[in-house]
Amino acid sequence: MPSIETTNKRRQRHKKKWYKFEPTEISAWIRVPFFIVCLLTWLIGCISLGIGIWAEVQSANLRPTTANGKVNSQIANWTSGPAIILIVMGLMGFIMGFLGCVGALRENLCMLYTFLVSATIILILQIVAPILAYVLSQEATNLANTAVRSSITDYRANADLERLINYIQTSLKCCGGANYNDWEFNIYFNCTSPGPESCGVPYSCCINYTISQLQARTRIYTNGCTDSVKALIRNNLYWFIGIGFGLCLIQLAVLVLCGKLIQEIKAVKTDYEQYYNDVGTWPGGNTGENAGV
């Protein structure tokens, strides 16, 4: 067995070692920026969650019905889609921010590891999603055109749907889904209709709808709204790429901070355990159940 003198020297050596690795000495340049980013993520998540819930409740008034009074499921999903996206993103931000903030404050490795793995998966999805969207662009375009044509069919059946379509066409300066010919799917604008709107389009398709109806038929937006959205993205592609690249860099920096914080916490924990195994007490003089001195 080691002598009392040897044990005392070992105790003093490990006490000096412990004070060098106190938890309060974890680099503030790592903990503070990581905590601030997580706090902002949590706040943005709360705001997005609140707006999403409010929008989902309000969107119930915009969900259209068909002529027989039934809800058009395709367009109901379309009008409530943005609200659902906000709710999902807000919930993710709330959870991720909570894990990061509490994990950094409490130095909880389990929460930090959960944050690290989740954030890595999100970063990978952000990189993969644009690639998939580009590869499957035609399928997405066809789906959007189908949804727009379904709404065109019930254009006059619901006043809220009518206002929504008019707003989109006026804002994007477009007409129909694929093009203005999609209005043939509406019984009022179909060329076989006996009404005055036969072979026509809504006023929101007109470049200048203050002119007469006869003149408006020769002055309408001929491009479809689906193509207008694609053109908007294409014309601002460098902005979208720049913003996406910047967000990825920020997320990568947060991952590095999280990994470094985990590393420093593990170093402190290892020193705790090494001190206890060699000396038999925790720093400060608290004796463990297997204390040897």
N, C-alpha and C positions, 0 to 999 in steps of 0.2 A: 504493500500500500504506500502511496506517496506520503512524504512527511508533511507536517503542518506548515513548515516554511515553504515547501514547493506548492502546496495548495493556495497559500496566501499570495504568492507571486503570480500564480495562474489567474486568481481572482482579480488582482489589480490589472493585469494585462488585458483581460477581457472587458473589464469595466471601461478602460480607456478606449478599447475597440468599439464598445457599444455607443459611447457618447459621440463617436465619429459618424455613426450611422443612425442617429435619432430620426424618427419619422418627420419631425419638423424641419429636418435638413434636406428633405426631398426638394429638388430644384424647383424654385418658384417659376422659372422660365418654362417649365414643362407643365406643372400643375395648373397655374393660373390661366394661360391661354387655352388649355384644354377645357377647363371649367367654364370659361367665358363662352366658347363656341358651343358647348353643350347646353348652357343656359339659354343662349339665343335660339338654338334648335328647339328647346322645350317651349319657349315663348311663342315662336312661330307656329309650332305644332298646336298649341292651345288656340291661337287665333284662327288657324286654318280649320281646326275641328269645329270651332264655334260657327264660323261662316258656312262650313259645309252642312252642318245640321240645320242652320237657318235656311239655307238655299234648298235643301231637300224638302223641308216643310213647305216653303213657298212654291216649289216646282210642282206640287200637287195640283195647283190651280192652272198650270200650263199643260198638264197631261191631256192630250186630246182624246175625244171619243169619235167613233165612226158614226155613220148616219143612223145606225140602229141603236146607238147609245153605248156600245161596248168600247172599252179602252183599247186603243191601238197600241199593242205591246211594244212594237218596234220603236215607235216614236216616244212612247212613255219612257223606255230605257234611254233613248237619245237625250230627252230633255232633262232627265235626272242624272245622266252620266257625270257631268261636271261636279255636281254636288257629292256624288259617291266618291269621286276621285279626291276631292278636298277632304272628305272625312277620312279616307284611308291614309292619305299623306299626312294629315294632321295627327292621326292616331300613331303613325309610325314616328313622326317627329317628337310627339309627347313621350313615347316609350323610350326612344333612343336618348333624348335629352335627359330624362330621369335617370336612366342607367349610368350615363356619363357623369352627371353632376354628383349623384349620391356615391357612385363608385370612386370618384376622385376625392370627395370629402372624407368618406369613411375608409378609404384605401381598401375597398372590397374587390378582391381579385376576381371573384365569380361574376360580379356585375361588369367589371371592366373587360373580362374575356368575352362575355355575352355581347357587349357593345362592339368590341373589336371584330368578332366574327360576323355580326349583323351588318356593320358598316362595310366590311369587305364584300359581303354578298351584294349589298345595294350598289356599291361601286362597280362591281362586275356587271350587274344587270344594266346599269346606265351606259356602259360601254357596248354591251351586246344588243340592247334594245334598238338603237338607231340602225345598226347593221341589219337586224331582222326586219325593221320597218322598210328599209330600202329594198331588201330582197323580196319581201311580200307586199310591195307597194300596189301591185295590180289587184291583189285580193282585197286589200283595204279600200281601194278605190271602188271596186265593184260593190262591196258591202255598203259603202257610203251612198252610192248611187241608188241602190235598192231602198235604203231607208228614206232618201229624199223623195223618190217616186211614190212611196207609200204615203208620205205626208201630202204630196201633191194630190193624190186621189181623194183625200178627205179635206182639201183646202177650205171648202165652204161649210164643212160640217161642224167646225169648231172655231169660234171667233178668236180665241187665244192662239190657236195654231196658225190662223190666218195672219194675225199680227206678227207672230214670231217669224214666219216665212218672209213676210214683207220686209221686216227689219233686216234679216240676213241678206236678202237680195239687194236691198238698197245700200247696205254698208259695204258689201263685197263687190257691188256692181256686177252682179251675175244674174243668171236666169235658169232655173231648173237645176237638176243634178248634173247629168252629163252635158246637157245643153238645153236651149229653150224648147226643143221638141218634146221634152219630158212632160210639158203641160198638156200633151195629147191624152195623158192618162186621167185627166180630170174631165168629168162629164160636161162641165160648163164651158170649158175652153177647147174641147174636142171639135174637130171640123165637122163632125156629124151632128153637133148640137144645133137645135133650131134657134137658140137664143142669140142675143146681140154680141155675146163674148165668144162666139164660135170662131175657131182658128186664131184666137187671140191669146194674150198672156196678161197676168196681173199688172197693175200700174207700176209696181215696184221693179218690174223688168225694164221699164222705159228709161232711156237716158235723160229725157226731160218730160216728166209726166204732166206738165201743165199745158201741153198741146192737146189737140183733139185726138180722139180715139183712132180715127182713120190715119192721121199722121204718125201716131205712136207705133202703129204696126210696122212701120218702116224704120223706126228708130229705137230699137230695143237692144239690150245686152244679149249677145248671142252665145257668150261663153258660159259654161256651167259653173255652179258654185263649188263643186268638187275640184275642178281645175283651178278655180280662183284661189282656194286654200293651198293647193300644191304650188301655185305660182308665188303666193305670198312667202311660203317657206323657201322656195328656190331663190327668190330675189333677195332674201335676207339670210342666205345660207351661212355666210361668213360670220354674221352676228350670232346665229344659233351655235355654230361650231365654237366660236370664241367663248361664249357664255358656258357652253358645256365643258369645254376644256378647262376653263377657270374653276368651275365647280369641282371637277375631278381633281385638280391640283389641291384645292382646299381640303377636300375629303382625304386625299392622300396624306397631306400634312397632319390632319387630325389623327389618322391611323398611326402615323409615326410617333406623334406625341403620346397616344394611348399605349403603344408598345413600349416606349421608353419609360412611361410612368409605371407600367406593370413590372418592368425590369428593376426599377429602383425600389418598388415596394417589396418585391421578392428578395432583393438584397437585404433590406432591413429585416424582413421576416427570417431569413436565413441566419442573420447575425443574432437575432433573439434566440432562435433554437440552438445555435452553437454555444452561446453564452450559458444557456440553461443546462445543456448537456455537460459542459465542462465544469461549471461552478455549482450547479444545483439550485440556484435561485434566479428569479427574474431580476433584471436591473431595478434598483430601488429597494431591494432587501426582502421582497415577498417570497416566501418559501413555497415551493411546489410540493405536491404530495410525495414525490420521490427525492426530495432534497437530501443531499449527502453531507451538508454542513449546517 
